[in-house]
Amino acid sequence: MSQVLRFEWSALGRPYHAARVGFAPRARDSELHTHADFHELMGVTAGAGEHLLETGTLPLVAGDVVLVRPRDRHAIRGSAPDGLEFINVAFPSSAWQGFLNLTRTNPTGSWDAAKQPVVFQTRDPAAAAEVFESALQRFAGEPEHFDLMRFWIDLLPQVSPEELPARASANQAPDWLARACVAMRAEENLRGGVPRLLDLAGVSPAHLSRTLRAAYGMTPTDFVADLRLEQAASLLAATSAPIAEIATRCGFSSQSYFTRCFTTAHAISPRAFRRQSQRAFVP
């Protein structure tokens, strides 16, 4: 049975998580796992290895950049003689989808439609590796959301995936939905909840529900709840505001309700999450 990882277990309130990972040759495989709510980009910096997937085994070599989606069940193994080293950058799926929609990147939806993680061919392996190194260095400090945007903006011009069969066009988020979903990240809109999302979208409740489910695979209620929890985690990690104030700012009706929702989603209370995240910034 594979492990299911959640973004906040590692990110602890930061906009992304980055780490340098190494596997010795013929070492034990990493644990088979999937992601509950995040994508990751792997930049192979040295050596070689294998990407173990349900669809088979793919080689990993220096210069590869791999996009791993939440549904991908995978593990990693190093190969002789030198093993494998890569830099891994993980980020919330909701933020990634918003970036793709705003920039009209991969408009066919082929990256999500692929049966296995997307392997990009790098035009300049050294330049792509430097983008990953820079993201790792910024993560060692206190990265901002702009640093995540900069990572994507710097990396994507360096890579070129094979074109893959596109999904049905109905699964691509229309412009009105992309704009509404991005606007919902503002705290004043988060407090308005689903009614505010409806106002921003300018469509009927049924149309919003159908389109959001087709584009993002979730209901409006779940989408708003995820954004509220994401913003609350950022405030817990980056501010000293009282938990009751954070609950109100993010649109929760009470501190107790917020605590229940947060603990259910992250398997840790807001107070304990804050202690962990503040320690995480100490070298």
C-alpha positions in Angstrom: 0.0 0.0 0.0 1.5 3.4 -1.0 1.9 6.4 1.3 -0.2 9.5 0.6 1.7 12.7 1.2 0.2 16.2 1.8 1.9 19.4 0.9 1.8 21.1 4.3 3.5 18.1 6.0 6.8 19.3 4.5 6.2 22.9 3.4 4.9 24.1 6.9 3.3 27.3 5.6 5.8 28.1 2.9 4.7 28.5 -0.8 6.8 25.6 -2.0 9.2 23.0 -0.7 12.6 22.3 -2.1 15.2 19.6 -1.2 18.4 18.0 -2.7 17.8 14.2 -2.7 20.4 11.5 -3.3 20.1 7.7 -3.8 23.2 5.5 -3.6 23.7 2.9 -6.3 21.5 -0.1 -5.8 20.2 1.4 -2.5 16.8 0.6 -1.2 14.0 2.3 -3.2 12.2 5.3 -1.8 8.8 4.5 -0.4 6.1 4.1 -2.9 3.8 7.1 -2.6 1.3 9.5 -4.1 0.5 13.2 -3.5 -2.8 14.3 -2.0 -2.7 18.0 -3.1 0.6 18.9 -4.8 2.7 18.6 -8.0 6.4 18.4 -8.0 9.2 19.1 -10.5 12.4 16.9 -10.3 15.6 18.2 -11.8 18.2 15.4 -12.1 21.6 17.0 -11.4 23.9 14.0 -11.4 24.2 10.3 -11.9 21.4 8.0 -13.1 18.5 6.0 -11.7 15.1 4.6 -12.3 11.6 6.1 -11.8 9.4 3.2 -10.6 5.8 3.6 -11.8 2.6 1.6 -12.0 3.0 1.8 -15.8 6.6 0.5 -15.7 10.1 1.7 -15.1 11.6 4.8 -16.7 15.3 5.8 -16.7 16.4 9.0 -15.0 19.6 10.7 -16.2 21.3 14.0 -15.5 19.5 16.8 -17.3 16.1 15.3 -17.0 13.2 17.4 -15.7 10.2 15.5 -14.6 6.7 16.7 -13.7 5.0 14.5 -11.2 1.2 14.9 -10.7 -0.8 14.0 -7.5 -2.2 10.8 -9.0 1.2 9.4 -10.0 2.2 6.5 -7.7 5.9 6.4 -7.8 9.3 5.6 -6.2 12.9 6.3 -7.0 16.0 4.1 -7.2 19.7 4.9 -7.8 21.8 3.1 -10.4 25.4 2.0 -10.5 28.0 3.3 -10.5 27.3 6.8 -9.1 23.8 6.6 -7.8 21.3 9.5 -8.4 21.0 13.1 -7.3 18.1 15.5 -8.0 16.6 18.6 -6.7 12.9 18.3 -5.9 10.5 21.3 -5.9 7.0 20.7 -4.7 4.1 23.2 -4.8 0.3 23.2 -4.3 -1.7 21.9 -7.2 -4.1 24.8 -7.0 -1.3 27.3 -7.4 0.2 25.4 -10.4 -3.2 25.2 -12.2 -3.7 28.9 -11.6 -0.3 29.7 -13.1 -1.0 27.5 -16.2 -4.3 29.1 -16.8 -3.1 32.7 -16.4 -0.1 32.1 -18.7 -1.9 29.8 -21.1 0.9 27.3 -20.6 0.1 23.8 -22.0 -3.4 24.9 -23.2 -4.2 21.4 -24.6 -4.0 19.9 -21.1 -1.7 17.2 -22.4 0.6 17.3 -19.3 -2.3 16.2 -17.1 -3.7 13.8 -19.7 -0.4 11.8 -19.9 -0.5 8.3 -18.4 2.8 8.8 -16.6 4.9 11.7 -15.3 6.0 14.1 -18.0 9.7 14.0 -18.9 10.9 17.3 -20.3 13.9 17.6 -22.7 16.1 20.5 -21.5 17.5 22.9 -24.1 20.4 23.8 -21.8 20.9 21.3 -18.9 23.2 23.6 -17.1 20.8 26.5 -17.2 17.9 24.3 -16.0 20.0 23.0 -13.2 20.8 26.5 -12.1 17.1 27.3 -11.9 16.6 24.4 -9.5 19.7 25.4 -7.5 18.3 29.0 -7.2 14.9 27.7 -6.0 16.7 25.5 -3.4 18.8 28.5 -2.1 15.7 30.7 -1.8 13.9 28.0 0.1 16.7 27.9 2.7 15.6 31.4 3.7 12.0 32.5 3.9 10.6 32.2 0.3 7.7 34.2 -0.9 5.0 33.3 -3.4 6.9 35.4 -6.0 9.9 33.0 -5.6 7.7 30.1 -6.7 6.4 32.1 -9.7 10.0 33.0 -10.6 11.0 29.3 -10.5 8.3 28.4 -13.0 8.9 31.4 -15.2 12.7 30.7 -15.3 12.3 27.0 -15.8 9.7 26.5 -18.4 11.5 28.3 -21.3 14.4 25.9 -20.7 12.4 22.7 -21.3 10.4 21.2 -24.1 8.2 18.1 -23.6 7.0 15.9 -26.4 3.5 16.9 -27.3 1.1 14.4 -25.8 -2.5 13.5 -26.7 -4.8 16.3 -25.4 -7.7 15.9 -23.1 -11.1 16.9 -24.3 -11.2 20.7 -24.5 -14.1 20.8 -22.0 -11.6 20.0 -19.3 -9.6 23.2 -19.9 -10.6 25.9 -17.5 -12.2 28.9 -19.3 -10.8 32.4 -18.8 -13.7 33.5 -16.5 -13.1 30.6 -14.1 -9.3 31.1 -14.1 -9.8 34.8 -13.2 -12.3 34.0 -10.5 -10.2 31.3 -8.9 -7.1 33.6 -8.8 -9.2 36.4 -7.3 -10.5 34.2 -4.6 -7.0 34.1 -3.0 -7.5 37.6 -1.7 -8.6 37.4 2.0 -11.6 39.7 1.5 -12.9 37.2 -1.1 -12.0 34.2 0.9 -14.3 35.5 3.7 -17.1 35.7 1.2 -16.9 32.0 0.5 -18.8 30.3 -2.3 -21.2 33.2 -2.8 -18.3 35.5 -3.5 -16.8 33.0 -5.9 -20.2 33.0 -7.7 -20.1 36.8 -7.9 -16.6 36.8 -9.4 -17.5 34.1 -11.9 -20.7 35.7 -13.0 -22.4 32.4 -13.8 -25.2 30.3 -12.3 -24.4 28.0 -9.3 -25.0 24.9 -11.5 -22.7 26.1 -14.3 -19.9 27.0 -11.8 -20.2 23.6 -10.1 -20.0 21.7 -13.5 -17.1 23.8 -14.9 -15.1 23.7 -11.7 -15.5 20.0 -11.3 -14.5 19.4 -15.0 -11.4 21.7 -14.8 -10.1 21.1 -11.3 -11.9 17.9 -10.1 -13.6 19.5 -7.1 -16.7 21.2 -5.9 -16.9 25.0 -5.2 -17.2 24.3 -1.5 -14.0 22.1 -1.5 -12.1 24.6 -3.6 -12.9 27.5 -1.2 -12.1 25.3 1.8 -8.7 24.4 0.3 -7.8 28.0 -0.4 -8.8 29.0 3.1 -6.7 26.3 4.7 -3.7 27.2 2.4 -3.9 30.9 3.4 -4.4 30.0 7.1 -1.2 27.8 7.0 0.8 30.7 5.5 -0.4 33.1 8.2 0.3 30.6 11.0 3.9 30.1 9.7 4.7 33.7 8.8 2.9 35.9 11.4 2.3 36.0 15.1 -1.4 36.8 14.7 -3.7 35.0 17.2 -5.3 31.9 15.8 -8.8 33.3 16.3 -7.9 36.3 14.2 -6.4 34.0 11.4 -9.6 31.9 11.5 -11.7 35.1 10.9 -9.4 36.5 8.3 -9.6 33.3 6.3 -13.4 33.0 6.5 -14.0 30.4 9.2 -17.0 31.0 11.4 -15.2 30.3 14.7 -11.8 29.3 16.0 -13.1 25.9 17.1 -14.5 25.2 13.6 -11.2 26.3 12.0 -9.3 24.0 14.4 -11.4 21.1 13.5 -11.0 21.7 9.7 -7.3 22.3 9.9 -6.6 19.3 12.1 -8.7 17.0 9.8 -6.9 18.3 6.7 -3.3 18.3 8.1 -3.4 15.8 10.9 -2.0 18.4 13.2 -3.6 21.3 15.2 -3.0 24.9 14.1 -1.0 25.6 17.3 1.3 22.6 16.8 1.6 23.5 13.1 2.8 27.0 14.1 5.4 25.6 16.4 6.7 23.2 13.8 6.8 25.8 11.0 8.6 28.4 13.1 11.3 25.9 14.0 11.6 25.0 10.3 13.0 28.4 9.5 15.9 28.0 11.9 19.0 26.6 10.2 
